[in-house]
Amino acid sequence: MDKWRAAVTAPVEARAWRELGYALTMPLMAGAGLVYLLVVLLCGLMAANIVGLPLLALSVRGARGLGAANRGLARALTGVRVPAPAPFRSEPGLLNRMMAALGEVAGWRAIIHSLVRLPAAVLAFAVAAGLWGGGLFLLVSPPWWPAVVAGPVLLVLAPWGVRLALVPELKLVRTLLGPAPGTARIQALERTRALAVDDAAAALRRIERDLHDGTAARLVTLAMSLGMAQEELAEAHEPDRLERARSLVDSAHRTAKETLTELRDLIHGIHPPALDKGLEIAVATLAARSPLPVELDTDLPERPSPAVESIAFYCTAELLANVAKHSGARRASVEVRSRNGRLRLLVFDDGHGGAAMDHETGTGLRGLADRVHMVDGHLDLRSPAGGPTMISIDLPLHV
């Protein structure tokens, strides 16, 4: 029923009108692109002299603006968001700027888009004009039963036809007006490196804080207790002084044991000892300690690298803790498998769902996603309201 209602109401939806506007605007943008292409070609023919080469560089440099306009139009009217290419960079000096502009990949890609988009623009315009225009014409034509039927049918089909006809153009926008594949990979690596640096800095700050506020304070207390006991023993001529010294030594002994426990916990936080025996044993330990029944399924013919094991372990620990605290689930399951050089971790629970990764309600999951991205992994969350929740993490087996 909902599908039929959506089909009938599609012609009056705002999205349909925006896509119609995009289809009708495309020939104008394509024409502007062709004019710009002619300018580039003219500058290229003149490039043999001292004037033509700078003009060609300016034309290629300016093509970024044309690409930005096309990206903005696609985003405003179709909702397709294409990231901007990397900023233009060059060494100081007029000659360096000119040579950098001539080698501007983003500018040349925008020029290529202007050249190859014309067939896609003609297709989208023809479909929009045929379906919308034909439907409106038949709707207002003199009463004739084929027109009375065909007009509304064309208007109902028009939004879906235009949406389908825009697929080639939007594919070109994503392919040619965004970052080049190599550039996108470099940007992803730069973000990953930044996340790794931030994560390492946060870990160091946490260790420093734990040592300063916990272990160091206990060691100071231990030293003071031992000093006071030493003073008492030096003048221990009375039974009450001996008893006081014995009490101070006992207190120092307890402090020493508590300090050792804190140090052991701190060391375990840096590298869980359960991982010494492999990820399968470590995950089994987490499942056994969970307050909820956890079904475990592991299959790791090849052991992952230590960094991947550590990330998978901490993700499993955090996700099982979230299940126990927030999901209201009665049971959970954990699956860890490796195939074709990738490790896949799947955590499922039958709780009430609604988990999110936004910065306001899902900071824990966002932190896990950032940790996974550091090794070129991916976290996928499926948690509809009412449940269940399934979180899958894909990691490289070796880094």
C-alpha positions in Angstrom: 0.0 0.0 0.0 2.8 2.4 0.9 4.5 1.7 -2.4 1.4 2.6 -4.4 0.9 5.7 -2.3 4.5 6.8 -3.0 4.1 6.2 -6.7 0.9 8.3 -6.9 2.3 11.2 -4.7 5.7 11.3 -6.4 4.8 14.0 -8.9 4.0 16.5 -6.1 7.1 15.8 -4.0 9.7 18.4 -3.7 12.4 16.0 -4.7 10.7 15.4 -8.1 10.6 19.1 -8.8 14.2 19.6 -7.9 15.3 16.7 -10.1 13.1 18.1 -12.9 14.9 21.5 -12.4 18.2 19.7 -12.6 17.3 17.9 -15.8 16.2 21.1 -17.4 19.2 23.1 -16.3 21.7 20.5 -17.5 21.7 21.6 -21.2 22.5 25.1 -20.1 25.4 23.9 -17.9 26.6 21.6 -20.7 26.5 24.5 -23.2 28.5 26.6 -20.8 31.0 23.7 -20.4 31.3 23.4 -24.2 32.0 27.1 -24.5 34.6 26.8 -21.9 36.1 23.8 -23.6 36.4 25.8 -26.8 38.2 28.5 -24.9 40.6 25.9 -23.5 41.2 24.5 -27.0 41.8 28.0 -28.4 44.3 28.7 -25.7 45.9 25.3 -26.4 46.4 26.3 -30.1 48.0 29.5 -28.9 50.2 27.8 -26.4 53.1 27.8 -28.8 53.7 31.5 -28.0 54.4 33.3 -24.8 50.8 34.5 -24.4 48.9 31.3 -25.0 50.6 29.2 -22.4 49.6 31.4 -19.4 46.1 31.6 -20.9 45.9 27.8 -21.1 47.1 27.6 -17.5 44.5 30.1 -16.4 41.8 28.2 -18.3 42.7 24.9 -16.6 42.9 26.6 -13.3 39.5 28.2 -13.8 37.9 24.9 -14.7 37.8 24.1 -11.0 35.2 26.8 -10.6 33.1 25.2 -13.3 33.4 21.9 -11.6 32.5 23.4 -8.2 29.4 25.0 -9.8 28.3 21.6 -11.2 28.9 19.9 -7.8 26.9 22.5 -6.0 24.0 22.2 -8.5 24.0 18.4 -8.1 24.0 18.7 -4.3 21.3 21.4 -4.2 18.9 19.7 -6.6 19.5 16.0 -6.3 21.1 15.6 -2.9 24.3 14.0 -4.3 27.2 15.1 -2.2 30.6 14.9 -4.0 33.7 15.9 -1.9 35.7 18.6 -3.4 39.1 17.8 -4.9 42.3 18.6 -3.0 43.2 22.3 -2.8 45.4 23.8 -5.5 49.1 23.8 -4.4 52.2 25.2 -6.0 55.6 26.5 -5.1 56.2 30.2 -4.9 56.9 32.0 -8.1 54.9 32.8 -11.3 56.5 30.0 -13.4 55.9 27.4 -10.7 52.2 28.5 -10.4 51.8 28.3 -14.1 53.3 24.8 -14.4 51.2 23.6 -11.4 48.1 25.0 -13.1 48.9 23.2 -16.3 49.2 19.9 -14.4 46.1 20.5 -12.3 44.3 17.2 -12.4 41.1 18.5 -10.9 40.9 21.2 -13.7 41.5 18.8 -16.5 38.9 16.4 -15.0 36.3 19.2 -14.9 37.1 19.9 -18.6 36.6 16.3 -19.5 33.3 16.3 -17.6 32.2 19.3 -19.8 33.0 17.3 -22.9 31.5 13.9 -22.0 28.4 15.1 -20.2 26.5 16.4 -23.3 24.9 13.0 -24.2 23.8 12.5 -20.5 22.4 16.1 -20.5 20.4 15.5 -23.7 19.1 12.2 -22.4 17.9 13.7 -19.1 16.3 16.7 -20.9 14.6 14.6 -23.5 13.1 12.3 -20.8 12.0 15.2 -18.6 10.4 17.1 -21.5 8.8 13.9 -23.0 7.2 12.6 -19.8 6.4 15.9 -18.0 5.6 17.9 -21.1 3.7 15.0 -22.7 1.7 14.3 -19.6 0.7 17.9 -19.1 -0.2 18.3 -22.8 -2.4 15.2 -22.7 -4.0 16.3 -19.4 -5.1 19.7 -20.8 -6.0 18.4 -24.3 -9.6 18.2 -25.4 -11.5 15.3 -23.8 -10.5 12.0 -25.5 -10.4 8.9 -23.5 -6.9 7.7 -24.5 -5.5 11.2 -23.5 -7.5 11.1 -20.3 -5.8 7.9 -19.3 -2.3 8.5 -20.8 -1.9 12.0 -19.3 -2.1 11.0 -15.6 0.0 7.8 -16.3 2.8 9.9 -17.8 2.8 12.3 -14.9 3.0 9.5 -12.4 5.9 7.9 -14.3 7.7 11.2 -14.9 9.5 11.5 -11.6 10.8 7.9 -11.8 11.8 8.3 -15.4 13.7 11.5 -14.8 15.4 10.0 -11.7 16.5 7.0 -13.9 17.7 9.3 -16.7 19.8 11.3 -14.3 21.9 8.3 -13.3 24.5 8.7 -16.1 25.0 12.4 -15.3 25.3 11.8 -11.6 27.8 9.0 -12.2 29.9 11.4 -14.2 29.7 14.0 -11.4 30.9 11.5 -8.8 33.6 10.1 -11.1 35.1 13.3 -12.6 34.3 16.2 -10.2 35.4 14.6 -7.0 38.9 13.8 -5.8 41.0 11.6 -8.2 41.2 8.0 -7.0 44.9 8.4 -6.0 44.1 11.7 -4.2 41.2 10.2 -2.4 43.4 7.4 -1.2 46.1 9.9 0.0 43.4 11.9 1.8 42.1 8.7 3.5 45.7 7.8 4.6 46.2 11.3 5.9 43.0 11.0 8.0 44.1 7.6 9.2 47.5 8.9 10.2 45.9 11.8 12.1 43.6 9.4 13.9 46.5 7.1 14.8 48.5 10.1 16.2 45.5 11.4 18.2 44.8 7.9 19.5 48.4 7.4 20.6 48.5 10.8 22.2 45.2 10.1 24.1 46.6 6.7 25.3 49.8 8.4 26.5 47.8 11.1 28.3 45.6 8.4 30.0 48.7 6.4 31.1 50.3 9.6 32.4 47.2 10.6 34.3 46.8 7.1 35.8 50.4 7.0 36.9 50.3 10.6 38.3 46.9 10.4 40.1 47.1 6.7 41.2 50.4 4.9 41.3 52.6 8.0 42.0 50.4 9.1 44.9 50.4 5.7 46.4 54.2 5.5 46.2 54.5 8.9 48.0 52.2 7.6 50.7 54.3 4.4 50.9 57.5 6.4 51.3 56.0 8.6 54.0 54.7 5.6 55.9 58.1 3.9 55.8 59.8 7.1 56.9 57.5 7.4 59.9 58.0 3.8 60.8 61.7 4.2 60.6 61.5 7.2 63.0 59.3 5.2 65.4 61.7 2.2 65.3 64.7 4.4 66.1 63.1 5.5 69.3 61.1 2.3 70.1 61.8 2.0 73.8 58.1 1.7 74.7 55.5 -0.9 73.7 53.1 1.7 72.3 55.9 3.0 69.9 56.6 -0.5 68.7 52.9 -1.1 68.1 52.7 2.2 66.2 55.7 1.3 64.1 54.2 -2.2 63.4 50.9 -0.5 62.3 52.8 1.9 59.9 54.7 -1.1 58.4 51.4 -2.9 57.9 49.9 0.1 56.2 52.9 0.5 53.9 52.7 -3.2 53.0 49.0 -2.8 52.0 49.9 0.3 50.0 52.6 -1.6 48.2 50.3 -4.4 47.3 47.6 -2.0 46.0 50.2 -0.2 44.0 51.4 -3.4 42.4 47.8 -4.2 41.5 47.3 -0.8 39.9 50.5 -1.2 37.9 49.4 -4.7 36.8 46.0 -3.3 35.6 47.8 -0.5 33.8 50.1 -2.9 32.0 47.1 -5.1 31.1 45.4 -2.1 29.7 48.3 -1.5 27.4 48.4 -5.1 26.2 45.8 -7.6 27.5 47.6 -10.8 28.5 44.7 -12.8 27.1 46.0 -11.9 23.6 49.2 -13.7 24.3 47.4 -16.9 23.5 45.6 -15.5 20.4 42.5 -13.6 19.5 40.2 -16.7 19.8 41.2 -17.3 23.4 40.9 -13.6 24.2 37.4 -13.3 22.7 36.3 -16.5 24.5 37.5 -14.9 27.8 35.4 -11.8 27.1 32.3 -13.9 26.2 32.7 -16.0 29.4 32.9 -12.9 31.6 29.8 -11.3 30.0 26.8 -11.1 32.3 24.6 -12.1 29.3 24.7 -15.5 27.5 27.0 -15.0 24.6 27.2 -17.5 21.7 30.7 -17.6 20.2 31.8 -18.7 16.7 35.4 -18.3 15.8 37.4 -19.5 12.8 40.9 -18.0 12.4 43.1 -20.4 10.3 45.7 -17.6 10.3 46.6 -15.4 13.2 46.2 -11.7 12.6 49.0 -9.2 13.3 49.2 -7.9 16.9 47.7 -4.4 16.0 44.7 -6.0 14.4 44.3 -8.5 17.3 44.3 -5.6 19.8 41.7 -3.5 17.8 39.4 -6.6 17.4 39.8 -7.4 21.2 39.0 -3.9 22.3 36.1 -3.6 19.9 34.6 -6.8 21.2 35.0 -5.8 24.8 33.4 -2.4 24.2 30.5 -3.8 22.2 29.7 -6.6 24.7 29.8 -3.9 27.5 27.4 -1.8 25.5 25.1 -4.8 25.1 25.1 -5.5 28.8 24.6 -1.8 29.8 22.3 -0.3 27.2 20.6 -2.8 24.9 18.2 -4.6 27.3 19.1 -7.8 25.4 18.6 -11.3 26.7 21.4 -12.9 24.6 24.2 -11.9 22.3 26.5 -13.6 19.8 30.0 -12.9 18.6 31.4 -14.2 15.3 35.1 -13.9 14.4 36.3 -15.2 11.0 39.1 -14.6 8.5 38.7 -14.9 4.8 40.8 -13.7 1.8 43.2 -11.6 4.0 40.4 -9.9 5.9 39.1 -10.4 9.5 35.4 -10.0 10.1 34.0 -9.4 13.6 30.2 -9.6 14.0 28.4 -8.8 17.3 24.7 -9.4 17.5 22.1 -8.8 20.3 18.3 -9.1 20.5 17.9 -5.8 22.4 15.7 -2.8 21.7 18.0 -1.3 19.1 18.4 2.4 18.4 22.2 2.5 18.6 23.7 5.4 16.7 27.1 6.7 15.7 26.4 10.4 15.8 28.5 12.7 17.9 25.8 13.3 20.5 24.5 9.8 21.3 27.0 7.5 19.8 30.5 8.8 20.9 31.5 5.3 22.0 30.7 3.7 18.6 32.3 6.7 16.9 35.5 6.1 18.8 35.4 2.4 17.7 34.9 3.4 14.1 37.8 5.8 14.3 40.0 3.1 15.8 39.0 0.7 13.0 39.7 3.2 10.3 43.2 3.6 11.6 44.1 0.3 10.0 42.0 0.8 6.9 39.0 -1.1 8.3 35.3 -0.4 8.3 32.5 -0.5 10.9 28.9 -1.1 9.8 26.0 -0.5 12.2 22.4 -1.8 11.8 20.2 -1.0 14.7 16.6 -0.2 13.9 14.3 1.0 16.6 12.9 -2.1 18.3 16.0 -4.1 17.5 17.9 -6.2 16.9 21.4 -4.7 16.7 24.1 -6.0 14.5 27.5 -4.4 14.2 30.1 -5.8 11.8 33.7 -4.8 11.7 35.9 -5.5 8.7 39.7 -5.4 9.3 42.8 -6.3 7.3 44.3 -9.5 8.6 47.8 -7.9 8.6 49.0 -4.3 8.8 
